[in-house]
Amino acid sequence: MSYSIRQLTGDDVEAYRELRLESLQQHPEAFAATYESAAARPASQWVETLIQLTLFGAFAEGGRPVGLVAFDQSGGDKDRHRGWLLQMYVRPEMRGTGCAQALVETLLDHARGKVLQVHLGVWAENRPAIRLYEKTGFVTYGNDPRAFYVNGRFIDDHLMVRFLDKAPGDQQ
């Protein structure tokens, strides 16, 4: 299945909301936000998020949204060299097509020249996501035990980083 990737704009608020809510509903263990809190947000907050974050969407032929990733940059005086990969989600039918990797690489291309490193947190049991991030040059630098409490169980989060000023194989 073919797809295209582009930065989301204010015109994409419904596509963003659709994908984000689906991701939270289908994979509550993978995100800090909950479906219930996100579903209750007014439209103005969805637009505000589109303004605050840099979001990239993958769209199938016909314009159907099939993937999402967000970039945020730290804003403090001493940590503005760091960026964050957030809200990564690809619909099940697009997994294994290269769409997820293309979204991550699009985000990394966008981050170059803005930050020196990109961080992320990933559910420690999500092996496919960890393999994807490793394939795109991320390395694990820590584990956040019991980072989240979801459906009666604790979720550990792997902390990963991709240094943009080093070659992918030289991330230590």
Buried (B, 14 or more C-beta within 10 A) or exposed (E): EEBEBEEBEEEBBEBBBBBBBBBBEEBBEBBEEEBEEBEEBEEEEBBEBBEEBBBBBBBBEEEBBBBBBBBBBBEEEEEEBBBBBBBBBBBEEBBEBEBBBBBBBBBBEBBEEBBBBBBBBBBBEBEEBBEBBBEBBBBBEEEEEEBBEBEEEEBBBBBBBBBBEEEBEEBE
